[in-house]
Amino acid sequence: MISIPPYLMQNLQYLGVFSWKDPVEILFFSWLIYRFSLWLKENQTHTLLILFYRLCLLLICSHFFQFTTINSFFFLYGPACIMLFILVHQETLQQNFVTMKKIKPLKNQTQANWLEVLLRTCLRTQNAHKSFICIIEQSDELSLLLEAPFFMKNTITDDLLVLLLESPHLNPEKLVWLSQDGTINAVNALWKKPIDQTWLADNVKNQEAWIANAIMTTQKTDALVFKSNAQSGTFDVVAQGKLIEHLSATNTLRIIRHYLNVGPQAIPKKGDPVYEKSQHKKSTVEQSHH
């Protein structure tokens, strides 16, 4: 039988170690704290790990200096504090998971005017009394949020947009899914999960379903959503969780370019086809209102 020297036993008893089980339990909880610390370290947005170590240090100091009130507080509300750490950390991880970054391809010069082509086709579909909703994906991946019956990776062209947007199979309540580089990803796309009404603000709850989904999506990602309204001849844009309604084609193009970080040199000016068509459409709508 292994004997422990008396001086070592006295030191161990001073530390609260009275049997071989105590070191095993210490190692177990040390391993748990170490794994929890590694998990907290994955959060690069908030300094949760440093805050956790500060709270642990405060707990040790309160126990060493026998601050009974602080000790009682930690033992009573410690589980709640740990839950707060987990909630904040999980929210950040979920946001990072949802907003996985896309690999940006080399810019194709032939796609530089795809926004003008898109707005021109929007005006054409409005004249045909057809509305649709469009979502533009940027650097944040949307495949975890959206689903579609089929996918396509086609460059935006005038003929292709007319074929898709004027098709009788296009559902005006679903999404036309585009990318920032001028690529059509899918049509008739849907949000995978419905928005929980509990977490929506009161002013958002009263909005249409696509607006509520668009607001939540643009708050979590850098995507942009807009709707072409055939009845009013205007556009509604949702970006960064904000809704801008009743826009002309010119203002819509300017706002989309702003949120897509496209240079101002491509903003339509007087004499451009999109500008002239949008002005003609705007004057027609104003005359109908009068």
Secondary structure, DSSP 4 states (H G I P E B T S, - for coil): -PPPPHHHHHHHHHTT--STHHHHHHHHHHHHHHHHHHHHHT--SS-HHHHHHHHHHHHHHHHHTT-HHHHHHHHHHHHHHHHHHHHHHHHHHHHHHHTPBPPPPPPPGGGTTHHHHHHHHHHHHHHTT--EEEEEE-SB--TTTEE-SS---EE--HHHHHHHHT-TT--TTSEEEEETTSEEEEEEEEESSPPPGGGS-HHHHTS-HHHHHHHHHHHHSS-EEEEEETTTTEEEEEETTEEEEEE-HHHHHHHHHHHTT--GGGS--TTSHHHHHHHHHHHHHHHHH-
